[in-house]
Amino acid sequence: MTETSQIINPWMVENKSGCGIDYQHLIEKFDCSPITKELIERLVKRTQNGHLHHLLKRGLIFAHQDFGTILDQIENNKPFFIYYVRRPSTPSVHLGHLSTLLFIKWLQDEFHVPVVIHITGKEVFYKNDLPSDKVEKMALENAKEIAAIGFDVKKTFIYSERDFLRKCPAFLRNVTLAARHLNFASLTSELAFDGSESIGMANYPTIRAAAVMSSSYPFMFNGRDDIPCLMVTAIDQEPYLRMIRGVTKKLNFPTPCTIFPQFLPALQGIFTKANSTESKDVPPSCVHLIDSAAQIKNKINKYAFSGGGASVEEHKEKGGNCEVDIAYQYLRFFLEDNDKLEETHKTYSNGTLLTGYLKKEAIEIVQKVVATHQERRKTITNELLQEFMTPRQFDIIPSS
């Protein structure tokens, strides 16, 4: 694979060669480290009953930057917080986001850790030709979707920038500090800005930098500026992270630690990631959490790329390719039963399980996951959402 065949940045994820995303190449390119057996063993020792999330078991959390620092905090009973960014480009969250958010919830449940969810409405407004009221409406809908994941309201703060930034001078102070240490050369080299971006978009990385600093949330952490942040984010955000890490080092604040989940692939194939954008001219690339059971069935049956044979006879003779089959990839992300997943891999690979039946399995699992979320979504009243989004005092509960 050549350097130019794979494009990974905050605006595009694609392997133009048609192959799957080369994660080993990304580890090397972005100076990350693989998730090792030793790191997982350290983590599992501190979990309740030795339970490990299936994304970690299957290598779907594939890389990190300084995750050892967070493990040190856990082992020494010291606090940290988790930070997650959601760009509200559509009203609904899709399955790729859900997978990461469910993993973050698992971390919160296991280690009693505070979670900060940043809904980046300003970024969407600066980047896209959308009216501000529409962006804010989508941000609110996204906040409701995220609240429905099941986070502990006593340990979770969700904020949309328009209201929060006006109310928190400490956050704005850190934005100002970050602005002093970012320059236009870094925007060009790291974020591939070409000079056509608005001034708002050029300034936006200062907000992202401030957002990982514990002192930006004095109501949560009693003004402390020394609490490390763990970001759980896709590796296409690494150019932002590189700038943020540089800023925090210059300000002598804790450098954010990061773990990277793999991308949930698009329905069309493993060469790109699931994308929220849908239109009449572009086939859907993902399942959204607002989709009905019928819509989920239609999307997977009609659009999910198959790794099966061209005919039943060929499939039975040569078997299917699980590595490129999207229905199987959905099972990797959402079927928690490891024995069932292994059996599916075996029978599809040897041709015993046909493509239609594999898609049927994926449809049933995804329908169940989405239906469960939709039931939780009904419980998110305006009052409960307001509690999630109100700046308030948190007790820093050390990991146990």
C-alpha positions, 0 to 999 in steps of 0.5 A, spaced: 500 500 500 502 506 498 502 512 502 497 516 498 492 510 497 489 511 504 487 517 506 485 518 514 483 525 516 478 528 520 474 529 514 475 523 510 477 516 511 478 511 505 483 506 502 483 508 495 486 501 493 479 498 495 482 494 501 480 494 508 483 500 512 491 498 514 491 499 521 498 497 522 500 503 517 496 507 521 499 505 528 506 507 525 504 513 521 501 516 527 506 514 532 501 510 536 502 503 540 498 497 539 494 494 545 498 489 547 497 483 552 500 486 557 496 492 557 489 488 557 492 483 563 493 490 567 486 492 565 482 486 567 486 485 574 482 491 576 475 490 573 469 487 576 470 479 576 475 479 571 470 481 565 473 484 559 469 488 554 468 484 547 471 490 543 478 489 547 478 481 546 477 481 539 482 487 537 477 492 535 480 497 540 487 496 536 492 502 539 493 507 544 497 513 546 499 513 553 494 508 556 499 506 561 498 513 564 491 511 565 492 504 568 497 507 573 491 512 575 487 506 576 492 501 579 494 507 584 486 509 586 487 516 583 482 519 578 482 520 571 476 522 566 474 520 559 472 525 554 468 523 548 467 528 542 460 527 538 460 532 531 452 533 530 452 533 523 445 529 523 440 528 528 441 521 529 447 517 532 449 511 528 452 504 530 459 506 529 458 511 534 454 507 539 459 501 539 464 506 542 459 509 546 457 502 549 465 501 550 465 508 554 459 506 558 463 499 560 469 503 562 465 508 567 461 502 570 467 498 571 472 504 574 466 509 576 470 514 572 467 521 570 465 522 563 465 528 559 461 528 552 462 534 548 457 536 542 461 540 537 456 544 534 460 550 533 465 545 528 459 543 524 457 550 523 463 553 521 465 547 516 458 546 513 453 551 510 448 550 515 444 555 519 446 555 527 439 553 529 439 547 525 445 545 528 443 546 535 437 542 534 441 536 531 446 537 537 440 537 542 437 530 539 444 527 539 445 529 546 438 525 547 441 519 543 447 519 548 444 520 554 440 514 552 446 509 552 445 508 560 451 513 562 450 514 570 447 521 570 451 523 577 458 522 573 456 524 566 456 531 563 454 532 556 455 539 553 453 543 547 458 549 546 453 554 544 450 555 551 456 552 555 462 556 553 458 562 555 457 560 562 464 557 564 469 562 564 475 557 566 473 554 559 474 560 555 481 562 559 483 555 557 481 557 550 485 563 550 491 559 553 491 554 547 490 560 542 497 562 544 500 556 542 497 554 536 499 557 529 497 557 522 502 553 520 500 547 524 493 548 521 496 547 514 500 541 516 496 537 521 489 539 519 490 540 511 487 547 511 488 550 505 486 557 506 479 557 504 477 555 511 473 560 515 476 564 521 471 560 526 474 554 523 481 556 524 480 557 531 476 551 533 482 547 535 483 551 541 476 549 543 478 542 542 484 543 546 481 546 552 476 541 552 481 536 555 483 540 560 480 538 567 481 545 569 476 547 564 470 544 568 472 547 575 465 545 577 466 537 576 474 537 579 474 543 584 478 547 579 484 542 579 488 542 573 492 535 574 487 530 572 489 526 566 484 525 560 482 519 557 480 520 550 476 514 546 476 516 539 477 514 532 484 515 529 481 519 524 481 525 529 489 524 530 491 530 527 487 534 532 490 530 537 497 531 535 495 539 536 492 538 542 498 534 545 503 539 543 498 545 546 498 541 553 505 540 553 507 547 552 502 549 558 504 544 563 498 540 563 497 533 563 497 530 556 491 527 554 491 519 553 488 516 547 485 509 545 483 508 538 477 503 536 477 500 529 472 504 524 465 500 523 466 499 516 461 502 511 455 497 508 458 498 501 465 495 504 471 495 508 475 500 504 471 506 508 468 507 515 460 508 516 458 515 515 452 519 517 450 523 511 445 520 507 441 523 501 437 521 495 443 520 491 447 516 495 446 509 498 446 509 506 452 507 509 450 505 516 444 504 520 442 509 524 439 509 531 432 511 529 432 506 524 426 501 524 426 494 524 424 494 517 429 499 515 435 495 518 433 489 514 432 493 508 439 496 509 443 490 510 440 486 505 440 491 500 447 494 501 451 490 505 457 488 501 458 480 501 464 476 502 460 470 499 461 466 493 458 468 486 453 462 486 451 457 492 455 452 488 461 456 489 460 459 496 459 451 498 465 449 494 470 455 496 467 458 502 466 465 504 470 471 506 469 474 513 474 479 513 470 483 507 463 481 509 460 487 512 454 482 515 460 478 519 463 485 521 457 487 524 457 481 528 464 482 530 462 489 533 455 487 536 455 480 538 457 479 545 457 471 545 464 469 543 462 462 541 457 464 537 461 468 533 467 463 532 462 458 530 459 463 525 466 464 522 467 457 521 461 455 518 461 461 513 468 460 511 467 453 510 461 454 506 456 451 510 453 458 512 450 461 506 450 469 505 443 470 506 443 466 513 449 470 515 445 477 513 439 474 517 443 473 523 446 480 523 439 483 522 437 480 528 442 482 532 442 489 530 435 490 530 435 488 537 441 493 539 437 498 536 430 496 539 434 496 546 436 503 545 430 506 542 426 503 548 431 507 553 431 513 548 423 514 550 426 515 558 430 521 556 425 526 558 427 534 558 428 534 565 433 528 565 437 531 559 437 538 563 440 534 569 446 531 564 447 538 561 447 542 567 454 544 570 454 541 577 459 538 582 462 531 581 465 527 586 471 524 584 470 517 585 477 513 585 477 507 581 477 501 585 
